[in-house]
Amino acid sequence: MKPSTFKIVLVGDPRVGKSNTLTRFAFDKFEEGHKITIGVEFAQKNVNIMGKEIKLAIWDTCGAEQYRALTNIYYKGAAGALLIFDITDRSSFENLDKWLKDIEQNTSSIVIMLVANKVDLSDQRQVSKQEAAQFAFEHKLAYLETSAKDGTGIQQAFESLATEITKLSQPTESIEKNNIKLTESTIPKGEQDKQKKCC
């Protein structure tokens, strides 16, 4: 049986560490002075979530403004997003609203986690944990602090995101597996809207 595949997009300003987050998770490597992504980078990795093998197809979208028109198409079919900012770069935090709007305009029913990257540079911190956690709370996002350089929180970020996606996808799978027919009136309103948008 083939594992379910979830498309994950990495979103945020240039140089917040999206490419290194991808490289650390997929290949357990870190490249010092990594060059800015041109267009999109891609990797896949299987993880075990709730006793099931899940394939994560991860797309690192370029944050540079000149590539925005190109990268928008890569949101298509995404089930989850890591919204990443750099704790040593205040502007990358201030731009989160713009990126959230970008995600919302190009996706539907997507799971988003806020990721504060570069915690290995805590002595240069410009955004407090409390402030970032408050932003996450206000926007109903899960929140995690990571370091692509030393690996802190990277595995947990992807696995936590995949777990939430798996939880959301389970009801539909169990209905199909058991061949249970539900009328619209028995399905919660939010789920009705998702099903109408789907496929």
Contact map, one row per residue, 1 for C-alpha under 8 A:
1110000000000000000000000000000000000000000000000000000000000000000000000000000000000000000000000000000000000000000000000000000000000000000000000000000000000000000000000000000000000000000000000000000
1111000000000000000000000000000000000000000000000000000000000000000000000000000000000000000000000000000000000000000000000000000000000000000000000000000000000000000000000000000000000000000000000000000
1111100000000000000000000000000000000000000000000001111000000000000000000000000000000000000000000000000000000000000000000000000000000000000000000000000000000000000000000000000000000000000000000000000
0111110000000000000000000000000000000000000000000000111000000000000000000000000000000000000000000000000000000000000000000000000000000000000000000000000000000000000000000000000000000000000000000000000
0011111000000000000000000000000000000000000000000000011110000000000000000000000000000000000000000000000000000000000000000000000000000000000000000000000000000000000000000000000000000000000000000000000
0001111100000000000000000000000000000000000000000000011110000000000000000000011100000000000000000000000000000000000000000000000000000000000000000000000000000000010000000000000000000000000000000000000
0000111110000000000000000000000000000000000000000000000111100000000000000000111100000000000000000000000000000000000000000000000000000000000000000000000000000000000000000000000000000000000000000000000
0000011111000000000000000000000000000000000000000000000111100000000000000000011111000000000000000000000000000000000000000000000000000000000000000000000000000000000000000000000000000000000000000000000
0000001111100000000000000000000000000000000000000000000001111000000000000110010111000000000000000000000000000000000000000000000000000000000000000000000000000000000000000000000000000000000000000000000
0000000111110000010000000000000000000000000000000000000001111000000000000000000011110000000000000000000000000000000000000000000000000000000000000000000000000000000000000000000000000000000000000000000
0000000011111000010000000000000000000000000000000000000000011110000000000000000011110000000000000010000000000000000000000000000000000000000000000000000000000000000000000000000000000000000000000000000
0000000001111101010000000000000000000000000000000000000000000010000000000000000000111000000100010010000000000000000000000000000000000000000000000000000000000000000000000000000000000000000000000000000
0000000000111111000000000000000000000000000000000000000000000011000000000000000000011000000100100000000000000000000000000000000000000000000000000000000000000000000000000000000000000000000000000000000
0000000000011111100000000000000000010000000000000000000000000111000000000000000000000000000000000000000000000000000000000000000000000000000000000000000000000000000000000000000000000000000000000000000
0000000000001111110000000000000000010000000000000000000000000000000000000000000000000100000000000000000000000000000000000000000000000000000000000000000000000000000000000000000000000000000000000000000
0000000000011111110000000000000000000000000000000000000000000000000000000000000000011100000100000000000000000000000010000000000000000000000000000000000000000000000000000000000000000000000000000000000
0000000000000111111110000000000000000000000000000000000000000000000000000000000000011100000000000000000000000000000011000000000000000000000000000001000000000000000000000000000000000000000000000000000
0000000001110011111111000000000000000000000000000000000000010000000000000000000000010000000000000000000000000000000000000000000000000000000000000000000000000000000000000000000000000000000000000000000
0000000000000000111111100000000001001000100000000000000000010000000000000000000000000000000000000000000000000000000000000000000000000000000000000000000000000000000000000000000000000000000000000000000
0000000000000000111111110000111001000000000000000000000000000000000000000000000000000000000000000000000000000000000000000000000000000000000000000001100000000000000000000000000000000000000000000000000
0000000000000000111111111000000000000000000000000000000000000000000000000000000000000000000000000000000000000000000000000000000000000000000000000011000001000000000000000000000000000000000000000000000
0000000000000000011111111100000000000000001000000000000001010000000000000000000000000000000000000000000000000000000000000000000000000000000000000000000000000000000000000000000000000000000000000000000
0000000000000000001111111111110000000000000000000000000000000000000000000000000000000000000000000000000000000000000000000000000000000000000000000000000000000000000000000000000000000000000000000000000
0000000000000000000111111111110000000000000000000000000000000000000000000000000000000000000000000000000000000000000000000000000000000000000000000001101001000000000000000000000000000000000000000000000
0000000000000000000011111111100000000000000000000000000000000000000000000000000000000000000000000000000000000000000000000000000000000000000000000000000001100000000000000000000000000000000000000000000
0000000000000000000001111111000000000000001110000000000000000000000000000000000000000000000000000000000000000000000000000000000000000000000000000000000000000000000000000000000000000000000000000000000
0000000000000000000000111111100000000000000000000000000000000000000000000000000000000000000000000000000000000000000000000000000000000000000000000000000000000000000000000000000000000000000000000000000
0000000000000000000000111111110000000000000000000000000000000000000000000000000000000000000000000000000000000000000000000000000000000000000000000000001000000000000000000000000000000000000000000000000
0000000000000000000100111011111000000000000000000000000000000000000000000000000000000000000000000000000000000000000000000000000000000000000000000000000000000000000000000000000000000000000000000000000
0000000000000000000100110001111100000000000000000000000000000000000000000000000000000000000000000000000000000000000000000000000000000000000000000001100000000000000000000000000000000000000000000000000
0000000000000000000100000000111111000000000000000000000000000000000000000000000000000000000000000000000000000000000000000000000000000000000000000000000000000000000000000000000000000000000000000000000
0000000000000000000000000000011111000000000000000000000000000000000000000000000000000000000000000000000000000000000000000000000000000000000000000000000000000000000000000000000000000000000000000000000
0000000000000000000000000000001111100000000000000000000000000000000000000000000000000000000000000000000000000000000000000000000000000000000000000000000000000000000000000000000000000000000000000000000
0000000000000000001100000000001111110000000000000000000000000000000000000000000000000000000000000000000000000000000000000000000000000000000000000000000000000000000000000000000000000000000000000000000
0000000000000000000000000000000011111000000000000000000000000000000000000000000000000000000000000000000000000000000000000000000000000000000000000000000000000000000000000000000000000000000000000000000
0000000000000110000000000000000001111100000000000000000000000100000000000000000000000000000000000000000000000000000000000000000000000000000000000000000000000000000000000000000000000000000000000000000
0000000000000000001000000000000000111111100000000000000000011100000000000000000000000000000000000000000000000000000000000000000000000000000000000000000000000000000000000000000000000000000000000000000
0000000000000000000000000000000000011111000000000000000000000100001000000000000000000000000000000000000000000000000000000000000000000000000000000000000000000000000000000000000000000000000000000000000
0000000000000000000000000000000000001111100000000000000000001100001001100000000000000000000000000000000000000000000000000000000000000000000000000000000000000000000000000000000000000000000000000000000
0000000000000000000000000000000000001111110000000000000000111100000000100000000000000000000000000000000000000000000000000000000000000000000000000000000000000000000000000000000000000000000000000000000
0000000000000000001000000000000000001011111000000000000000111000000000000000000000000000000000000000000000000000000000000000000000000000000000000000000000000000000000000000000000000000000000000000000
0000000000000000000000000000000000000001111100000000000011110000000000000000000000000000000000000000000000000000000000000000000000000000000000000000000000000000000000000000000000000000000000000000000
0000000000000000000001000100000000000000111110000000000011100000000000000000000000000000000000000000000000000000000000000000000000000000000000000000000000000000000000000000000000000000000000000000000
0000000000000000000000000100000000000000011111000000001111000000000000000000000000000000000000000000000000000000000000000000000000000000000000000000000000000000000000000000000000000000000000000000000
0000000000000000000000000100000000000000001111100000001110000000000000000000000000000000000000000000000000000000000000000000000000000000000000000000000000000000000000000000000000000000000000000000000
0000000000000000000000000000000000000000000111110000111100000000000000000000000000000000000000000000000000000000000000000000000000000000000000000000000000000000000000000000000000000000000000000000000
0000000000000000000000000000000000000000000011111000111100000000000000000000000000000000000000000000000000000000000000000000000000000000000000000000000000000010000000000000000000000000000000000000000
0000000000000000000000000000000000000000000001111111110000000000000000000000000000000000000000000000000000000000000000000000000000000000000000000000000000000000000000000000000000000000000000000000000
0000000000000000000000000000000000000000000000111111110000000000000000000000000000000000000000000000000000000000000000000000000000000000000000000000000000000010011001000000000000000000000000000000000
0000000000000000000000000000000000000000000000011111000000000000000000000000000000000000000000000000000000000000000000000000000000000000000000000000000000000000001000000000000000000000000000000000000
0000000000000000000000000000000000000000000000011111100000000000000000000000000000000000000000000000000000000000000000000000000000000000000000000000000000000000000000000000000000000000000000000000000
0010000000000000000000000000000000000000000000011111110000000000000000000000000000000000000000000000000000000000000000000000000000000000000000000000000000000000000000000000000000000000000000000000000
0011000000000000000000000000000000000000000001111011111000000000000000000000000000000000000000000000000000000000000000000000000000000000000000000000000000000000000000000000000000000000000000000000000
0011110000000000000000000000000000000000000001111001111100000000000000000000000000000000000000000000000000000000000000000000000000000000000000000000000000000000010000000000000000000000000000000000000
0011110000000000000000000000000000000000000111100000111110000000000000000000000000000000000000000000000000000000000000000000000000000000000000000000000000000000000000000000000000000000000000000000000
0000111100000000000000000000000000000000000111100000011111000000000000000000000000000000000000000000000000000000000000000000000000000000000000000000000000000000010000000000000000000000000000000000000
0000111100000000000000000000000000000000011110000000001111100000000000000000000000000000000000000000000000000000000000000000000000000000000000000000000000000000000000000000000000000000000000000000000
0000001111000000000001000000000000000000011100000000000111110000000000000000000000000000000000000000000000000000000000000000000000000000000000000000000000000000000000000000000000000000000000000000000
0000001111000000000000000000000000000001111000000000000011111000000000000100000000000000000000000000000000000000000000000000000000000000000000000000000000000000000000000000000000000000000000000000000
0000000011100000011001000000000000001001110000000000000001111100000000000000000000000000000000000000000000000000000000000000000000000000000000000000000000000000000000000000000000000000000000000000000
0000000011100000000000000000000000001011100000000000000000111110000000100100000000000000000000000000000000000000000000000000000000000000000000000000000000000000000000000000000000000000000000000000000
0000000000100100000000000000000000011111000000000000000000011111001100100000000000000000000000000000000000000000000000000000000000000000000000000000000000000000000000000000000000000000000000000000000
0000000000111100000000000000000000000000000000000000000000001111101100000000000000000000000000000000000000000000000000000000000000000000000000000000000000000000000000000000000000000000000000000000000
0000000000001100000000000000000000000000000000000000000000000111111100000000000000000000000000000000000000000000000000000000000000000000000000000000000000000000000000000000000000000000000000000000000
0000000000000000000000000000000000000000000000000000000000000011111100000000000000000000000000000000000000000000000000000000000000000000000000000000000000000000000000000000000000000000000000000000000
0000000000000000000000000000000000000000000000000000000000000001111110000000000000000000000000000000000000000000000000000000000000000000000000000000000000000000000000000000000000000000000000000000000
0000000000000000000000000000000000000110000000000000000000000111111111100000000000000000000000000000000000000000000000000000000000000000000000000000000000000000000000000000000000000000000000000000000
0000000000000000000000000000000000000000000000000000000000000111111111110000000000000000000000000000000000000000000000000000000000000000000000000000000000000000000000000000000000000000000000000000000
0000000000000000000000000000000000000000000000000000000000000000011111111000000000000000000000000000000000000000000000000000000000000000000000000000000000000000000000000000000000000000000000000000000
0000000000000000000000000000000000000010000000000000000000000000001111111000000000000000000000000000000000000000000000000000000000000000000000000000000000000000000000000000000000000000000000000000000
0000000000000000000000000000000000000011000000000000000000001100001111111110000000000000000000000000000000000000000000000000000000000000000000000000000000000000000000000000000000000000000000000000000
0000000000000000000000000000000000000000000000000000000000000000000111111111000000000000000000000000000001000000000000000000000000000000000000000000000000000000000000000000000000000000000000000000000
0000000000000000000000000000000000000000000000000000000000000000000011111111000000000000000000000000000000000000000000000000000000000000000000000000000000000000000000000000000000000000000000000000000
0000000010000000000000000000000000000000000000000000000000101000000000111111110000000000000000000000000000000000000000000000000000000000000000000000000000000000000000000000000000000000000000000000000
0000000010000000000000000000000000000000000000000000000000000000000000111111110000000000000000000000001001100000000000000000000000000000000000000000000000000000000000000000000000000000000000000000000
0000000000000000000000000000000000000000000000000000000000000000000000011111110000000000000000000000000001100000000000000000000000000000000000000000000000000000000000000000000000000000000000000000000
0000001000000000000000000000000000000000000000000000000000000000000000000111111000000000000000000000000000100000000000000000000000000000000000000000000000000000000000000000000000000000000000000000000
0000011110000000000000000000000000000000000000000000000000000000000000000111111110000000000000000000000000100100000000000000000000000000000000000000000000000000000000000000000000000000000000000000000
0000011100000000000000000000000000000000000000000000000000000000000000000000111110000000000000000000000000001110000000000000000000000000000000000000000000000000000010000000000000000000000000000000000
0000011110000000000000000000000000000000000000000000000000000000000000000000011111000000000000000000000000000111000000000000000000000000000000000000000000000000110010000000000000000000000000000000000
0000000111100000000000000000000000000000000000000000000000000000000000000000011111100000000000000000000000000111100000000000000000000000000000000000000000000000100000000000000000000000000000000000000
0000000111100000000000000000000000000000000000000000000000000000000000000000000111110000000000000000000000000001111000000000000000000000000000000000000000000000000000000000000000000000000000000000000
0000000001110000000000000000000000000000000000000000000000000000000000000000000011111000000000010011000000000001111000000000000000000000000000000000000000000000000000000000000000000000000000000000000
0000000001111001110000000000000000000000000000000000000000000000000000000000000001111100000000000000000000000000011110000000000000000000000000000000000000000000000000000000000000000000000000000000000
0000000000011001100000000000000000000000000000000000000000000000000000000000000000111110100110010000000000000000001110000000000000000000000000000000000000000000000000000000000000000000000000000000000
0000000000000011100000000000000000000000000000000000000000000000000000000000000000011111110110000000000000000000000111000000000000000000000000000000000000000000000000000000000000000000000000000000000
0000000000000000000000000000000000000000000000000000000000000000000000000000000000001111110010000000000000000000000111100101111100000000000000000000000000000000000000000000000000000000000000000000000
0000000000000000000000000000000000000000000000000000000000000000000000000000000000000111110000000000000000000000000001001101111000000000000000000000000000000000000000000000000000000000000000000000000
0000000000000000000000000000000000000000000000000000000000000000000000000000000000001111111110000000000000000000000000000000111000000000000000000000000000000000000000000000000000000000000000000000000
0000000000000000000000000000000000000000000000000000000000000000000000000000000000000111111111000000000000000000000000000000011000000000000000000000000000000000000000000000000000000000000000000000000
0000000000000000000000000000000000000000000000000000000000000000000000000000000000000000111111100000000000000000000000000000000000000000000000000000000000000000000000000000000000000000000000000000000
0000000000011001000000000000000000000000000000000000000000000000000000000000000000001100111111110000000000000000000000000000000000000000000000000000000000000000000000000000000000000000000000000000000
0000000000000000000000000000000000000000000000000000000000000000000000000000000000001110111111110000000000000000000000000000001000000000000000000000000000000000000000000000000000000000000000000000000
0000000000000000000000000000000000000000000000000000000000000000000000000000000000000000011111111000000000000000000000000000000000000000000000000000000000000000000000000000000000000000000000000000000
0000000000001000000000000000000000000000000000000000000000000000000000000000000000000000001111111110000000000000000000000000000000000000000000000000000000000000000000000000000000000000000000000000000
0000000000010000000000000000000000000000000000000000000000000000000000000000000000101000000111111111000000000000000000000000000000000000000000000000000000000000000000000000000000000000000000000000000
0000000000000000000000000000000000000000000000000000000000000000000000000000000000000000000001111111100000000000000000000000000000000000000000000000000000000000000000000000000000000000000000000000000
0000000000000000000000000000000000000000000000000000000000000000000000000000000000000000000000111111110000000000000000000000000000000000000000000000000000000000000000000000000000000000000000000000000
0000000000110000000000000000000000000000000000000000000000000000000000000000000000100000000000111111111000000000000000000000000000000000000000000000000000000000000000000000000000000000000000000000000
0000000000000000000000000000000000000000000000000000000000000000000000000000000000100000000000011111111100000000000000000000000000000000000000000000000000000000000000000000000000000000000000000000000
0000000000000000000000000000000000000000000000000000000000000000000000000000000000000000000000001111111110000000000000000000000000000000000000000000000000000000000000000000000000000000000000000000000
0000000000000000000000000000000000000000000000000000000000000000000000000000000000000000000000000111111111000000000000000000000000000000000000000000000000000000000000000000000000000000000000000000000
0000000000000000000000000000000000000000000000000000000000000000000000000010000000000000000000000011111111100000000000000000000000000000000000000000000000000000000000000000000000000000000000000000000
0000000000000000000000000000000000000000000000000000000000000000000000000000000000000000000000000001111111110000000000000000000000000000000000000000000000000000000000000000000000000000000000000000000
0000000000000000000000000000000000000000000000000000000000000000000000000000000000000000000000000000111111100000000000000000000000000000000000000000000000000000000000000000000000000000000000000000000
0000000000000000000000000000000000000000000000000000000000000000000000010011000000000000000000000000011111110000000000000000000000000000000000000000000000000000000000000000000000000000000000000000000
0000000000000000000000000000000000000000000000000000000000000000000000000011110000000000000000000000001111111100000000000000000000000000000000000000000000000000000000000000000000000000000000000000000
0000000000000000000000000000000000000000000000000000000000000000000000000000000000000000000000000000000101111100000000000000000000000000000000000000000000000000000000000000000000000000000000000000000
0000000000000000000000000000000000000000000000000000000000000000000000000000001000000000000000000000000000111110000000000000000000000000000000000000000000000000000000000000000000000000000000000100000
0000000000000000000000000000000000000000000000000000000000000000000000000000011110000000000000000000000000111111000000000000000000000000000000000000000000000000000000000000000000000000000000000000000
0000000000000000000000000000000000000000000000000000000000000000000000000000001110000000000000000000000000001111100000000000000000000000000000000000000000000000100110000000000000000000000000000000000
0000000000000000000000000000000000000000000000000000000000000000000000000000000111100000000000000000000000000111110000000000000000000000000011000000000000000000100000000000000000000000000000000000000
0000000000000000000000000000000000000000000000000000000000000000000000000000000011100000000000000000000000000011111000000000000000000000000011110000000000001000100000000000000000000000000000000000000
0000000000000000000000000000000000000000000000000000000000000000000000000000000001110000000000000000000000000001111100000000000000000001000011110000000000000000000000000000000000000000000000000000000
0000000000000000000000000000000000000000000000000000000000000000000000000000000001111000000000000000000000000000111110000000000000000000000000111100000000001000000000000000000000000000000000000000000
0000000000000000000000000000000000000000000000000000000000000000000000000000000000011110000000000000000000000000011111100000000000010000000000111100000000000000000000000000000000000000000000000000000
0000000000000001100000000000000000000000000000000000000000000000000000000000000000011110000000000000000000000000001111100000000000000000000000001111000000000000000000000000000000000000000000000000000
0000000000000000100000000000000000000000000000000000000000000000000000000000000000000111000000000000000000000000000111111100000000000000000000000111100000000000000000000000000000000000000000000000000
0000000000000000000000000000000000000000000000000000000000000000000000000000000000000010000000000000000000000000000111111100100000000000000000001110000000000000000000000000000000000000000000000000000
0000000000000000000000000000000000000000000000000000000000000000000000000000000000000000000000000000000000000000000001111100000000000000000000000010110000000000000000000000000000000000000000000000000
0000000000000000000000000000000000000000000000000000000000000000000000000000000000000001000000000000000000000000000001111111100000000000000000000000000000000000000000000000000000000000000000000000000
0000000000000000000000000000000000000000000000000000000000000000000000000000000000000011000000000000000000000000000001111111100000000000000000000000000000000000000000000000000000000000000000000000000
0000000000000000000000000000000000000000000000000000000000000000000000000000000000000000000000000000000000000000000000001111100000000000000000000000000000000000000000000000000000000000000000000000000
0000000000000000000000000000000000000000000000000000000000000000000000000000000000000011000000000000000000000000000000001111110000000000000000000000000000000000000000000000000000000000000000000000000
0000000000000000000000000000000000000000000000000000000000000000000000000000000000000011100000000000000000000000000000101111111100000000000000000000000000000000000000000000000000000000000000000000000
0000000000000000000000000000000000000000000000000000000000000000000000000000000000000011110000000000000000000000000000000001111100000000000000000000000000000000000000000000000000000000000000000000000
0000000000000000000000000000000000000000000000000000000000000000000000000000000000000011110010000000000000000000000000000000111110110000000000000000000000000000000000000000000000000000000000000000000
0000000000000000000000000000000000000000000000000000000000000000000000000000000000000010000000000000000000000000000000000000111111110000000000000000000000000000000000000000000000000000000000000000000
0000000000000000000000000000000000000000000000000000000000000000000000000000000000000000000000000000000000000000000000000000001111111000000000000000000000000000000000000000000000000000000000000000000
0000000000000000000000000000000000000000000000000000000000000000000000000000000000000000000000000000000000000000000000000000000111111100000000000000000000000000000000000000000000000000000000000000000
0000000000000000000000000000000000000000000000000000000000000000000000000000000000000000000000000000000000000000000000000000001111111110000000000000000000000000000000000000000000000000000000000000000
0000000000000000000000000000000000000000000000000000000000000000000000000000000000000000000000000000000000000000000100000000001111111111000000000000000000000000000000000000000000000000000000000000000
0000000000000000000000000000000000000000000000000000000000000000000000000000000000000000000000000000000000000000000000000000000011111111100000100000000000000000000000000000000000000000000000000000000
0000000000000000000000000000000000000000000000000000000000000000000000000000000000000000000000000000000000000000000000000000000001111111110000000000000000000000000000000000000000000000000000000000000
0000000000000000000000000000000000000000000000000000000000000000000000000000000000000000000000000000000000000000000000000000000000111111111000000000000000000000000000000000000000000000000000000000000
0000000000000000000000000000000000000000000000000000000000000000000000000000000000000000000000000000000000000000010000000000000000011111111111100000000000000000000000000000000000000000000000000000000
0000000000000000000000000000000000000000000000000000000000000000000000000000000000000000000000000000000000000000000000000000000000001111111111000000000000000000000000000000000000000000000000000000000
0000000000000000000000000000000000000000000000000000000000000000000000000000000000000000000000000000000000000000000000000000000000000111111110000000000000000000000000000000000000000000000000000000000
0000000000000000000000000000000000000000000000000000000000000000000000000000000000000000000000000000000000000000000000000000000000000011111110000000000000000000000000000000000000000000000000000000000
0000000000000000000000000000000000000000000000000000000000000000000000000000000000000000000000000000000000000000000000000000000000000001111111000000000000000000000000000000000000000000000000000000000
0000000000000000000000000000000000000000000000000000000000000000000000000000000000000000000000000000000000000001110000000000000000000001111111100000000000000000000000000000000000000000000000000000000
0000000000000000000000000000000000000000000000000000000000000000000000000000000000000000000000000000000000000001110000000000000000000001100111110000000000000000000000000000000000000000000000000000000
0000000000000000000000000000000000000000000000000000000000000000000000000000000000000000000000000000000000000000111100000000000000001001000011111000000000000000000000000000000000000000000000000000000
0000000000000000000000000000000000000000000000000000000000000000000000000000000000000000000000000000000000000000111100000000000000000000000001111100000010001000000000000000000000000000000000000000000
0000000000000000000000000000000000000000000000000000000000000000000000000000000000000000000000000000000000000000001110100000000000000000000000111110000110000000000000000000000000000000000000000000000
0000000000000000000000000000000000000000000000000000000000000000000000000000000000000000000000000000000000000000001111100000000000000000000000011111001111000000000000000000000000000000000000000000000
0000000000000000000010000000000000000000000000000000000000000000000000000000000000000000000000000000000000000000000011110000000000000000000000001111111111000000000000000000000000000000000000000000000
0000000000000000100110010000010000000000000000000000000000000000000000000000000000000000000000000000000000000000000011000000000000000000000000000111111101000000000000000000000000000000000000000000000
0000000000000000000100010000010000000000000000000000000000000000000000000000000000000000000000000000000000000000000001010000000000000000000000000011111100000000000000000000000000000000000000000000000
0000000000000000000000000000000000000000000000000000000000000000000000000000000000000000000000000000000000000000000000010000000000000000000000000011111100000000000000000000000000000000000000000000000
0000000000000000000000010001000000000000000000000000000000000000000000000000000000000000000000000000000000000000000000000000000000000000000000000111111111100000000000000000000000000000000000000000000
0000000000000000000000000000000000000000000000000000000000000000000000000000000000000000000000000000000000000000000000000000000000000000000000001111111111100000000000000000000000000000000000000000000
0000000000000000000000000000000000000000000000000000000000000000000000000000000000000000000000000000000000000000000000000000000000000000000000011110001111111000000000000000000000000000000000000000000
0000000000000000000010011000000000000000000000000000000000000000000000000000000000000000000000000000000000000000000000000000000000000000000000000111001111111100000000000000000000000000000000000000000
0000000000000000000000001000000000000000000000000000000000000000000000000000000000000000000000000000000000000000000000000000000000000000000000000000001111111110000000000000000000000000000000000000000
0000000000000000000000000000000000000000000000000000000000000000000000000000000000000000000000000000000000000000000000000000000000000000000000000000000011111111000000000000000000000000000000000000000
0000000000000000000000000000000000000000000000000000000000000000000000000000000000000000000000000000000000000000101000000000000000000000000000010000000011111111100000000000000000000000000000000000000
0000000000000000000000000000000000000000000000000000000000000000000000000000000000000000000000000000000000000000000000000000000000000000000000000000000001111111110000000000000000000000000000000000000
0000000000000000000000000000000000000000000000101000000000000000000000000000000000000000000000000000000000000000000000000000000000000000000000000000000000111111111000000000000000000000000000000000000
0000000000000000000000000000000000000000000000000000000000000000000000000000000000000000000000000000000000000000000000000000000000000000000000000000000000011111111100000000000000000000000000000000000
0000000000000000000000000000000000000000000000000000000000000000000000000000000110000000000000000000000000000011100000000000000000000000000000000000000000001111111110000000000000000000000000000000000
0000010000000000000000000000000000000000000000001000010100000000000000000000000100000000000000000000000000000000000000000000000000000000000000000000000000000111111111000000000000000000000000000000000
0000000000000000000000000000000000000000000000001100000000000000000000000000000000000000000000000000000000000000000000000000000000000000000000000000000000000011111111100000000000000000000000000000000
0000000000000000000000000000000000000000000000000000000000000000000000000000000000000000000000000000000000000010000000000000000000000000000000000000000000000001111111110000000000000000000000000000000
0000000000000000000000000000000000000000000000000000000000000000000000000000001100000000000000000000000000000010000000000000000000000000000000000000000000000000111111111000000000000000000000000000000
0000000000000000000000000000000000000000000000001000000000000000000000000000000000000000000000000000000000000000000000000000000000000000000000000000000000000000011111111100000000000000000000000000000
0000000000000000000000000000000000000000000000000000000000000000000000000000000000000000000000000000000000000000000000000000000000000000000000000000000000000000001111111110000000000000000000000000000
0000000000000000000000000000000000000000000000000000000000000000000000000000000000000000000000000000000000000000000000000000000000000000000000000000000000000000000111111110000000000000000000000000000
0000000000000000000000000000000000000000000000000000000000000000000000000000000000000000000000000000000000000000000000000000000000000000000000000000000000000000000011111111100000000000000000000000000
0000000000000000000000000000000000000000000000000000000000000000000000000000000000000000000000000000000000000000000000000000000000000000000000000000000000000000000001111111110000000000000000000000000
0000000000000000000000000000000000000000000000000000000000000000000000000000000000000000000000000000000000000000000000000000000000000000000000000000000000000000000000111111111000000000000000000000000
0000000000000000000000000000000000000000000000000000000000000000000000000000000000000000000000000000000000000000000000000000000000000000000000000000000000000000000000001111111100000000000000000000000
0000000000000000000000000000000000000000000000000000000000000000000000000000000000000000000000000000000000000000000000000000000000000000000000000000000000000000000000001111111110000000000000000000000
0000000000000000000000000000000000000000000000000000000000000000000000000000000000000000000000000000000000000000000000000000000000000000000000000000000000000000000000000111111111000000000000000000000
0000000000000000000000000000000000000000000000000000000000000000000000000000000000000000000000000000000000000000000000000000000000000000000000000000000000000000000000000011111111111000000000000000000
0000000000000000000000000000000000000000000000000000000000000000000000000000000000000000000000000000000000000000000000000000000000000000000000000000000000000000000000000001111111110000000000000000000
0000000000000000000000000000000000000000000000000000000000000000000000000000000000000000000000000000000000000000000000000000000000000000000000000000000000000000000000000000111111110000000000000000000
0000000000000000000000000000000000000000000000000000000000000000000000000000000000000000000000000000000000000000000000000000000000000000000000000000000000000000000000000000011111110000000000000000000
0000000000000000000000000000000000000000000000000000000000000000000000000000000000000000000000000000000000000000000000000000000000000000000000000000000000000000000000000000001111111000000000000000000
0000000000000000000000000000000000000000000000000000000000000000000000000000000000000000000000000000000000000000000000000000000000000000000000000000000000000000000000000000001111111100000000000000000
0000000000000000000000000000000000000000000000000000000000000000000000000000000000000000000000000000000000000000000000000000000000000000000000000000000000000000000000000000001000111110000000000000000
0000000000000000000000000000000000000000000000000000000000000000000000000000000000000000000000000000000000000000000000000000000000000000000000000000000000000000000000000000000000011111011000000000000
0000000000000000000000000000000000000000000000000000000000000000000000000000000000000000000000000000000000000000000000000000000000000000000000000000000000000000000000000000000000001111111000000000000
0000000000000000000000000000000000000000000000000000000000000000000000000000000000000000000000000000000000000000000000000000000000000000000000000000000000000000000000000000000000000111111000010000000
0000000000000000000000000000000000000000000000000000000000000000000000000000000000000000000000000000000000000000000000000000000000000000000000000000000000000000000000000000000000000011111100000000000
0000000000000000000000000000000000000000000000000000000000000000000000000000000000000000000000000000000000000000000000000000000000000000000000000000000000000000000000000000000000000111111100000000000
0000000000000000000000000000000000000000000000000000000000000000000000000000000000000000000000000000000000000000000000000000000000000000000000000000000000000000000000000000000000000111111110110000000
0000000000000000000000000000000000000000000000000000000000000000000000000000000000000000000000000000000000000000000000000000000000000000000000000000000000000000000000000000000000000000111111110000000
0000000000000000000000000000000000000000000000000000000000000000000000000000000000000000000000000000000000000000000000000000000000000000000000000000000000000000000000000000000000000000001111111000000
0000000000000000000000000000000000000000000000000000000000000000000000000000000000000000000000000000000000000000000000000000000000000000000000000000000000000000000000000000000000000000000111111100000
0000000000000000000000000000000000000000000000000000000000000000000000000000000000000000000000000000000000000000000000000000000000000000000000000000000000000000000000000000000000000000001111111110000
0000000000000000000000000000000000000000000000000000000000000000000000000000000000000000000000000000000000000000000000000000000000000000000000000000000000000000000000000000000000000001001111111111000
0000000000000000000000000000000000000000000000000000000000000000000000000000000000000000000000000000000000000000000000000000000000000000000000000000000000000000000000000000000000000000000011111111100
0000000000000000000000000000000000000000000000000000000000000000000000000000000000000000000000000000000000001000000000000000000000000000000000000000000000000000000000000000000000000000000001111111110
0000000000000000000000000000000000000000000000000000000000000000000000000000000000000000000000000000000000000000000000000000000000000000000000000000000000000000000000000000000000000000000000111111110
0000000000000000000000000000000000000000000000000000000000000000000000000000000000000000000000000000000000000000000000000000000000000000000000000000000000000000000000000000000000000000000000011111110
0000000000000000000000000000000000000000000000000000000000000000000000000000000000000000000000000000000000000000000000000000000000000000000000000000000000000000000000000000000000000000000000001111111
0000000000000000000000000000000000000000000000000000000000000000000000000000000000000000000000000000000000000000000000000000000000000000000000000000000000000000000000000000000000000000000000000111111
0000000000000000000000000000000000000000000000000000000000000000000000000000000000000000000000000000000000000000000000000000000000000000000000000000000000000000000000000000000000000000000000000000111
